[in-house]
Amino acid sequence: MDIQQQPMEAPRLLSGWMMGSAGTQENHDILWDDVEHLPSAAVSFLLIALPLSLLLPVMANFAGNAYGNRIIAGFIAPSWERLLLILAWELLMVPLLAGVAHLAGRFFQVPVNRRQAFLVVTLSTIPLWLASLALAVPSLIFLLITGMVALALSSYAMYRCIRRLLAVEDDCLATLFCGVIMVCALPAWTVILALVLIH
């Protein structure tokens, strides 16, 4: 597959998941095949994680300058240092959670290589990265609802990735595997939220 086409594969896969029964099994298989052909952990990191991680710092800066206190009392645009810290923390989360996925694979006796671990993490985090677009709306309630929906979609995406990419056929095992990673991911995203909203 041409590497120039790869940045489009993750959004296409996510849209395929969200379509559910509206899509055919053949279309779903094509979407998965596209993603499974991403050649390495570095490619999934550079083409998925890096560009999507830029969304939150950009949107936080926009919301702070455009709305400020309309979102939450005392909210202002983060400093450039804080924006860089948010970006660095987002990017650091990917290899850390990929490491958790690799360790979980060893614990549950599921073969997981580095490329698969990065794919599971990057693909399942797409809803959370896209949720930062909700900062375009100056409403804390809207942000919280969007965040909860994104978290649910992220959990579902991770479950699907584990079933397909890691070939885990047992529902209970896939759920436990997903739960281990999500338990580690939640504190990390809480830190990011605090960096954005608390000054």
NORHU-V901426 format. One record per pair of residues at least 24 apart in sequence whose ideal C-beta (glycine too) atoms are under 10 Angstrom apart, sorted by the first residue. I is the first residue (numbers start at 1). J is the second residue. If there is no record, write none. Layout:
# NORHU-V901426
I & J
I & J
This chain:
# NORHU-V901426
1 & 33
1 & 34
1 & 35
1 & 36
1 & 37
1 & 38
1 & 39
3 & 38
3 & 39
3 & 43
3 & 46
3 & 47
4 & 47
5 & 34
6 & 34
6 & 35
6 & 37
6 & 38
6 & 39
6 & 43
6 & 44
6 & 46
6 & 47
6 & 48
7 & 43
7 & 46
7 & 47
7 & 48
7 & 51
7 & 52
8 & 34
8 & 47
9 & 33
9 & 34
9 & 35
9 & 36
9 & 37
9 & 38
9 & 44
9 & 47
9 & 48
9 & 123
10 & 34
10 & 35
10 & 38
10 & 44
10 & 47
10 & 48
10 & 49
10 & 51
10 & 52
10 & 119
10 & 122
10 & 123
10 & 125
10 & 126
10 & 129
11 & 48
11 & 52
11 & 126
11 & 130
13 & 123
13 & 126
13 & 157
13 & 160
13 & 161
13 & 164
14 & 123
14 & 124
14 & 126
14 & 127
14 & 130
14 & 153
14 & 157
16 & 160
17 & 123
17 & 126
17 & 127
17 & 153
17 & 156
17 & 157
17 & 160
17 & 161
18 & 127
18 & 153
18 & 156
18 & 157
28 & 160
28 & 164
29 & 164
31 & 164
32 & 160
32 & 161
32 & 164
32 & 165
35 & 119
35 & 122
35 & 123
35 & 161
35 & 164
35 & 165
36 & 115
36 & 116
36 & 119
36 & 164
36 & 165
38 & 115
38 & 118
38 & 119
38 & 122
38 & 123
39 & 115
40 & 114
40 & 115
40 & 118
40 & 119
41 & 94
41 & 95
41 & 98
41 & 113
41 & 114
41 & 115
41 & 116
41 & 117
41 & 118
41 & 119
41 & 121
41 & 122
42 & 114
42 & 115
42 & 118
43 & 115
43 & 118
43 & 119
44 & 94
44 & 98
44 & 115
44 & 116
44 & 117
44 & 118
44 & 119
44 & 120
44 & 121
44 & 122
44 & 123
45 & 91
45 & 94
45 & 95
45 & 98
45 & 118
45 & 119
45 & 121
45 & 122
47 & 122
48 & 94
48 & 118
48 & 119
48 & 121
48 & 122
48 & 123
48 & 125
48 & 126
48 & 129
49 & 90
49 & 91
49 & 93
49 & 94
49 & 95
49 & 98
49 & 118
49 & 121
49 & 122
49 & 123
49 & 125
49 & 126
49 & 129
50 & 87
50 & 90
50 & 91
50 & 94
50 & 122
51 & 129
52 & 90
52 & 122
52 & 125
52 & 126
52 & 128
52 & 129
52 & 130
52 & 132
53 & 86
53 & 87
53 & 88
53 & 89
53 & 90
53 & 91
53 & 92
53 & 93
53 & 94
53 & 122
53 & 125
53 & 129
53 & 132
54 & 83
54 & 87
54 & 90
54 & 91
54 & 129
54 & 132
55 & 87
55 & 90
55 & 128
55 & 129
55 & 130
55 & 131
55 & 132
55 & 133
55 & 135
56 & 83
56 & 86
56 & 87
56 & 89
56 & 90
56 & 128
56 & 129
56 & 130
56 & 131
56 & 132
56 & 133
56 & 135
56 & 192
56 & 193
56 & 195
56 & 196
57 & 82
57 & 83
57 & 84
57 & 85
57 & 86
57 & 87
57 & 88
57 & 90
57 & 132
57 & 195
57 & 196
58 & 83
58 & 87
58 & 132
58 & 133
58 & 135
59 & 131
59 & 132
59 & 133
59 & 134
59 & 135
59 & 136
59 & 196
60 & 86
60 & 132
60 & 135
60 & 192
60 & 195
60 & 196
60 & 197
61 & 86
61 & 135
62 & 135
62 & 136
63 & 132
63 & 134
63 & 135
63 & 136
63 & 137
63 & 138
63 & 143
63 & 196
63 & 197
64 & 135
64 & 196
64 & 197
64 & 199
66 & 135
66 & 136
66 & 138
67 & 135
67 & 136
67 & 137
67 & 138
67 & 139
68 & 138
69 & 138
70 & 138
70 & 139
70 & 140
71 & 135
71 & 137
71 & 138
71 & 139
71 & 140
71 & 142
71 & 143
71 & 197
72 & 138
72 & 140
72 & 143
72 & 197
72 & 198
73 & 140
74 & 197
74 & 198
74 & 199
75 & 138
75 & 140
75 & 196
75 & 197
75 & 198
75 & 199
76 & 199
77 & 199
78 & 195
78 & 196
78 & 197
78 & 199
79 & 199
82 & 195
82 & 196
82 & 199
83 & 195
83 & 196
85 & 192
85 & 195
86 & 132
86 & 191
86 & 192
86 & 193
86 & 195
86 & 196
87 & 192
89 & 188
89 & 189
89 & 191
89 & 192
89 & 195
90 & 125
90 & 128
90 & 129
90 & 132
90 & 188
90 & 189
90 & 192
90 & 195
92 & 188
93 & 121
93 & 125
93 & 128
93 & 184
93 & 185
93 & 188
93 & 189
93 & 191
93 & 192
94 & 118
94 & 121
94 & 122
94 & 125
95 & 121
96 & 121
96 & 184
96 & 185
96 & 188
97 & 121
97 & 122
97 & 124
97 & 125
97 & 158
97 & 181
97 & 182
97 & 184
97 & 185
97 & 188
98 & 122
98 & 181
99 & 184
100 & 180
100 & 181
100 & 182
100 & 183
100 & 184
100 & 185
101 & 158
101 & 161
101 & 162
101 & 166
101 & 177
101 & 178
101 & 180
101 & 181
101 & 184
103 & 180
103 & 181
103 & 184
104 & 162
104 & 166
104 & 176
104 & 177
104 & 178
104 & 179
104 & 180
104 & 181
104 & 184
105 & 162
105 & 166
105 & 168
105 & 177
105 & 180
107 & 176
107 & 177
107 & 180
108 & 162
108 & 166
108 & 168
108 & 170
108 & 173
108 & 174
108 & 176
108 & 177
108 & 180
109 & 173
110 & 162
110 & 166
110 & 167
110 & 168
110 & 170
110 & 173
110 & 174
110 & 177
111 & 166
111 & 167
112 & 162
112 & 165
112 & 166
112 & 168
112 & 177
113 & 166
115 & 165
116 & 161
116 & 162
116 & 165
116 & 166
116 & 167
117 & 165
117 & 166
117 & 181
119 & 161
119 & 164
119 & 165
119 & 166
120 & 157
120 & 158
120 & 160
120 & 161
120 & 162
120 & 164
120 & 165
120 & 166
120 & 177
120 & 178
120 & 181
121 & 158
121 & 161
121 & 181
121 & 185
122 & 161
123 & 154
123 & 157
123 & 158
123 & 160
123 & 161
123 & 164
123 & 165
124 & 153
124 & 154
124 & 155
124 & 156
124 & 157
124 & 158
124 & 159
124 & 160
124 & 161
124 & 162
124 & 178
124 & 181
124 & 182
124 & 185
125 & 150
125 & 154
125 & 157
125 & 158
125 & 185
125 & 189
126 & 150
126 & 153
126 & 154
126 & 157
127 & 151
127 & 152
127 & 153
127 & 154
127 & 155
127 & 156
127 & 157
127 & 158
128 & 153
128 & 154
128 & 157
128 & 185
128 & 189
128 & 192
129 & 154
130 & 154
131 & 189
132 & 192
132 & 196
135 & 196
140 & 197
143 & 193
143 & 196
143 & 197
147 & 189
147 & 193
150 & 189
151 & 182
151 & 185
151 & 186
151 & 189
154 & 178
154 & 182
154 & 185
154 & 189
155 & 179
155 & 181
155 & 182
155 & 185
158 & 182
158 & 185
